[in-house]
Amino acid sequence: DRLKVAYGKTMIDILRLRKGIVENLPDIVLYPSTTEEIKQIVDYCNSERIYVYVYAGGSSVTRGSECIKSPNVSLNIAKNFNKVVKFNEENQTITVQAGMSGPDLEKILNNAPENFGVKNRYTCGHFPQSFEYSCVGGWVVTRGAGQNSTYYGKIEDIVLSQEYVTPIGMLTTDGIPRKATGPDIDQIMMGNEGAFGILTEVTLKVFKLSASHKKFSYMFKNWDDARAAMREIMQGEFGYPSVLRLSDPEETGLMLHMYNIADTPLYKLLSAKGMVENECCLMLGYTDGESGLQKNIVKNVRRIARKYKAMSLTGYVTTRWEHGRFSDPYLRDNVQDFGIIIDTLECAVNWDNMDHVHKFVRKYVKSRPNTICTTHISHSYPQGANLYFIFILRETDLEEFKKFHAGILDAIEKSGAAVSHHHGIGKLFAPYFAESAGEARMNVLKALKKHFDPNGIMNAGGTLYLDK
């Protein structure tokens, strides 16, 4: 029970487990089922100076819930603290306990007529790649994003209200949208990663479940044209696709084979259309929402793709991607048997800095011999997007990998990008976050930490660099 909640899913965690390195085990694991139980635990731990950590889905790649300081307790909230508190069809909201898993929430919403006696079927629209294991609380406290965020928004766009247990008492926000009543406490609390308190309940916006999707995919001749087209789509003001993904040349080369495009007549057409492998770039996506909106989005995406002389690959490629959207990450665990590491880091950038960040980070990754570095954009906005780097290398030494991983984070921070778009910060990314945030911003966050957690018991050991 203690080992199960000790580590997350970063490659550093996986390598430690493979090597039998068991460290930072929680002293006690607790399984609360009510807010009152959590309140009693926090009150007691605060009075006795016991450190408090929280574990839910276990999908953190930032050492976010690792129990660094002792004596401590770890609250596993996924087991019992995972119920629906309220569904409100009039407001289109659902309130759930923080341990609710993503698949359970989506199943409940998809079956809303049977579960709540309402008219429509709904979705939360939040599907991170860790969807199978992640929990609602983790989405909120790390400011996560789902693969459909281009349409539905990141989690900070979906949250309407929150309830926290903190060492100084309860904090509950009101859930009224778009109010002008001073600084937004909801936005202040989102992203605190358990350093201010424990999220107990959250009210989320929900959306009508789309009857169908309209899929598309295009191949562009080069990275510059593809990025320019993506930016035009996001700034076109005709509506946003739900999924919009763009792979750079190195990733596109892999996807041609991973998604069986190389075995279809589409592959033979690429060279005829002037598409050169390892130069061309694949864009894919689909739409959600009302059918007229979907048609308009697809029509305009087609218009912009044609402007850049992109080749349509139909919806086939998107369907192939959908089949592996949650299962592809399992590959990284299997190839570890052969001493091969597959890991990822991602960042947020503006459009005008994207080419620089892409080249700067790839240059560092490629400075290591025989290393693959693929990149894609999976979350886009009118002002910018994310860059998601996947690096593949042969390595079995934990310390050598740590140095390489730290070097990539350093390159991201030095490039001018935000060090995370949706993975959060945790304890692993914290030094790079603090460096980029600067003294003034960190002083504000440390003041909040001191206010909510005067004895420093909440997720101690470097989370967000608040107790360093």
Residue pairs with C-beta under 8 A, 6 or more apart in sequence:
1 29
2 25
2 26
2 27
2 29
2 74
3 22
3 25
4 29
4 58
5 26
5 29
5 55
5 58
5 65
5 74
5 76
6 22
6 23
6 24
6 25
6 26
6 66
6 67
7 13
7 16
7 17
7 58
7 66
8 58
8 59
8 60
8 61
8 62
8 63
8 64
8 65
8 66
9 58
9 59
9 60
9 61
9 130
10 60
10 61
10 62
10 63
10 343
10 428
11 332
11 341
11 343
11 401
11 405
12 63
12 398
12 401
12 402
12 405
12 428
13 63
14 332
14 333
14 336
15 341
15 396
15 398
15 401
16 22
16 23
16 398
18 336
19 398
21 398
24 66
24 67
24 68
25 67
26 53
26 67
26 72
26 73
26 74
27 67
27 70
27 71
27 72
27 73
28 72
28 73
28 74
29 55
29 73
29 74
29 75
29 76
30 41
30 73
30 74
30 75
30 76
31 75
31 76
31 77
31 79
31 80
31 81
32 38
32 41
32 75
32 77
32 80
32 81
33 80
33 81
34 81
35 163
35 165
35 200
35 201
38 75
38 77
38 81
38 165
38 198
38 200
39 165
39 170
41 52
41 73
41 75
42 52
42 165
42 166
42 167
42 197
42 198
43 167
44 50
45 51
45 52
45 73
45 457
46 167
46 455
46 457
49 455
49 457
50 71
50 72
50 73
50 457
51 67
51 69
51 70
51 71
51 72
51 73
51 457
51 458
51 460
51 461
52 72
52 73
52 75
52 198
52 457
52 458
52 459
53 65
53 66
53 67
53 72
53 73
53 74
53 75
53 194
53 459
54 65
54 74
54 75
54 77
54 137
54 194
54 198
54 459
55 65
55 74
55 75
55 76
55 77
55 78
56 65
56 76
56 77
56 78
56 98
56 99
56 134
56 135
56 137
56 138
57 78
57 101
57 102
57 130
57 133
57 134
57 135
57 138
58 65
58 133
59 128
59 130
59 133
59 134
59 138
60 138
60 142
60 424
60 426
61 344
61 423
61 428
62 142
62 420
62 423
62 424
62 425
62 426
62 427
62 428
62 429
63 426
63 427
63 428
64 142
64 193
64 194
64 424
64 425
64 426
64 427
64 459
64 463
65 74
65 194
65 426
65 459
66 426
66 427
66 461
67 74
67 461
68 427
68 460
68 461
68 462
69 460
69 461
75 198
77 97
77 98
77 99
77 135
77 137
78 99
78 101
78 135
79 99
80 99
81 97
81 98
81 99
81 200
82 96
82 97
82 99
82 100
82 101
82 104
82 135
83 96
83 97
83 100
84 94
84 95
84 96
84 100
84 108
85 95
85 96
85 97
85 201
86 93
86 94
86 95
86 203
87 93
87 94
87 95
87 112
87 115
87 116
87 118
88 94
88 95
89 112
89 116
89 118
89 119
89 120
92 122
92 205
92 206
92 207
93 160
93 175
93 203
93 204
93 205
93 206
94 105
94 108
94 109
94 122
94 124
94 203
94 204
94 206
95 161
95 201
95 202
95 203
95 204
96 105
96 136
96 201
96 202
96 204
97 200
97 201
98 135
98 136
98 137
98 140
98 198
98 199
98 200
98 201
98 202
99 135
99 136
99 137
100 135
100 136
100 137
101 133
101 134
101 135
101 136
102 126
102 127
102 128
102 131
102 132
102 133
102 134
102 135
102 136
102 139
103 131
103 132
105 124
105 136
106 123
106 124
106 127
108 115
109 121
109 122
109 123
109 124
109 206
109 209
110 121
110 122
110 123
110 209
111 121
112 118
112 120
112 121
112 122
113 119
113 120
113 121
120 208
120 209
121 208
121 209
122 206
122 207
122 208
122 209
123 206
123 207
123 208
123 209
123 210
124 152
124 158
124 204
124 206
124 207
125 146
125 148
125 151
125 152
125 153
125 158
125 207
125 242
125 288
126 139
126 144
126 146
126 148
126 149
126 152
126 155
126 158
127 146
127 147
127 148
127 325
128 134
128 139
128 144
128 145
128 146
128 147
128 422
129 147
129 325
129 326
129 329
130 329
131 146
131 326
132 326
134 144
136 202
136 204
137 199
137 202
138 144
139 155
140 155
140 159
140 162
140 190
140 199
140 202
141 190
141 191
141 192
141 193
141 194
141 199
141 424
142 191
142 193
142 422
142 423
142 424
142 425
142 426
143 154
143 155
143 156
143 190
143 191
143 422
143 424
144 154
144 155
144 422
144 423
144 424
145 154
145 155
145 379
145 386
145 421
145 422
146 152
146 154
146 155
147 243
147 325
147 378
148 242
148 243
148 288
149 379
149 422
150 234
150 240
150 241
150 242
150 243
150 244
150 285
150 379
150 380
150 381
151 240
151 241
151 242
151 243
151 287
151 288
151 289
152 158
152 207
152 242
152 288
154 379
154 422
155 190
156 187
156 190
156 191
157 205
158 204
158 205
159 186
159 190
159 202
159 203
159 204
159 205
160 175
160 177
160 186
160 203
160 204
160 205
161 172
161 173
161 174
161 175
161 186
161 202
161 203
162 171
162 172
162 173
162 186
162 189
162 190
162 199
162 201
162 202
162 203
163 170
163 171
163 172
163 173
163 199
163 200
163 201
163 202
164 170
164 171
164 172
164 189
164 196
164 197
164 198
164 199
164 200
165 197
165 198
165 200
166 196
166 197
166 198
166 452
166 453
166 458
167 197
167 452
167 453
167 454
167 455
167 457
167 458
168 451
168 452
168 453
168 454
171 185
171 189
171 197
171 452
173 185
173 186
173 189
175 203
188 448
189 196
189 197
189 199
191 424
191 425
192 448
192 464
193 424
193 425
193 426
193 459
193 463
193 464
194 458
194 459
194 463
195 449
195 453
195 458
195 459
195 463
195 464
195 466
196 448
196 449
196 452
196 453
196 458
197 452
197 453
197 458
198 458
207 288
210 288
210 289
210 294
211 291
212 291
213 242
213 286
213 287
213 288
213 294
214 286
214 287
214 294
214 295
214 297
214 298
214 315
215 284
215 285
215 286
215 314
215 315
215 318
215 319
216 284
216 285
216 286
216 298
216 301
216 302
216 312
216 314
216 315
216 318
217 282
217 283
217 284
217 285
217 312
217 313
217 314
217 315
217 316
217 317
217 318
218 229
218 282
218 283
218 284
218 301
218 305
218 310
218 311
218 312
218 313
219 252
219 270
219 273
219 275
219 280
219 281
219 282
219 283
219 310
219 311
219 313
220 226
220 229
220 280
220 281
220 282
220 283
220 305
220 308
220 310
221 274
221 275
221 276
221 279
221 280
221 281
221 308
221 309
221 310
222 249
222 279
222 280
222 281
223 248
223 249
223 281
223 358
224 355
225 281
225 308
225 309
225 310
226 246
226 281
226 283
226 308
226 310
227 246
227 351
227 354
227 355
227 377
228 308
229 283
229 304
229 305
229 307
229 308
229 310
230 244
230 246
230 283
230 377
230 380
230 385
231 351
232 304
232 307
233 241
233 244
233 300
233 301
233 304
233 380
234 240
234 244
234 380
234 381
234 382
234 385
235 382
236 300
236 304
238 296
238 297
238 300
239 287
239 289
239 293
239 296
239 297
239 300
240 297
240 380
241 285
241 286
241 287
241 297
241 301
242 285
242 286
242 287
242 288
242 289
243 284
243 285
243 286
243 318
244 283
244 285
244 377
244 378
244 380
245 283
245 284
245 285
245 321
245 376
245 377
245 378
246 281
246 282
246 283
246 376
246 377
247 255
247 281
247 282
247 283
247 374
247 375
247 376
248 281
248 358
248 374
248 375
248 376
249 278
249 279
249 280
249 281
250 278
250 372
250 373
250 374
250 375
251 282
251 374
251 375
251 376
251 390
252 277
252 278
252 280
252 281
252 282
253 277
253 278
254 374
255 261
255 282
255 317
255 321
256 262
256 267
256 277
256 282
258 324
258 328
259 317
259 320
259 321
259 324
260 320
261 267
261 313
261 316
261 317
261 320
264 316
266 313
266 314
266 316
266 317
269 311
270 277
270 280
270 311
273 311
274 309
275 311
282 313
282 317
283 305
283 310
284 313
284 317
284 318
284 321
285 301
285 318
286 315
286 318
287 293
287 294
287 297
287 298
288 294
302 312
305 312
331 342
332 341
332 342
332 343
335 341
335 342
339 394
339 395
339 396
340 392
340 393
340 394
341 391
341 392
341 393
341 394
341 395
341 401
342 390
342 391
342 392
343 390
343 391
343 405
344 388
344 389
344 390
344 391
345 389
345 391
345 405
345 408
345 409
345 412
345 423
346 386
346 387
346 388
346 389
346 420
346 421
346 422
346 423
347 357
347 361
347 386
347 387
347 412
347 415
347 417
347 418
347 419
347 420
347 421
348 384
348 385
348 386
348 417
348 418
348 420
348 421
349 357
349 384
349 385
349 386
349 387
349 416
349 417
349 418
350 383
350 384
351 383
351 384
351 385
353 415
353 416
353 417
354 384
354 385
354 387
356 415
356 416
357 387
357 412
357 415
357 416
357 417
358 375
358 387
360 411
360 414
360 415
361 387
361 389
361 408
361 411
361 412
361 415
361 417
362 373
362 375
362 389
363 411
364 407
364 408
364 410
364 411
365 371
365 373
365 389
365 391
365 408
365 411
366 373
368 393
368 404
370 393
370 394
371 391
371 392
371 393
372 390
372 391
372 392
372 393
373 389
373 390
373 391
373 392
374 389
374 390
374 391
374 392
375 387
375 388
375 389
375 390
376 387
376 388
376 390
377 385
377 386
377 387
377 388
378 386
378 388
379 385
379 386
379 421
379 422
380 386
386 421
386 422
387 417
388 421
389 408
391 408
393 404
395 401
395 404
409 419
409 429
409 432
410 432
412 419
412 432
413 419
413 432
413 435
413 436
418 436
419 425
419 429
419 432
419 433
419 436
420 429
420 433
423 429
425 433
425 463
425 464
426 463
427 461
427 462
427 463
430 462
430 463
430 464
430 465
430 468
431 465
431 468
433 464
433 465
434 442
434 464
434 465
434 468
437 445
442 465
445 464
445 466
446 466
449 456
449 466
449 467
452 458
456 467
460 467
461 467
462 468
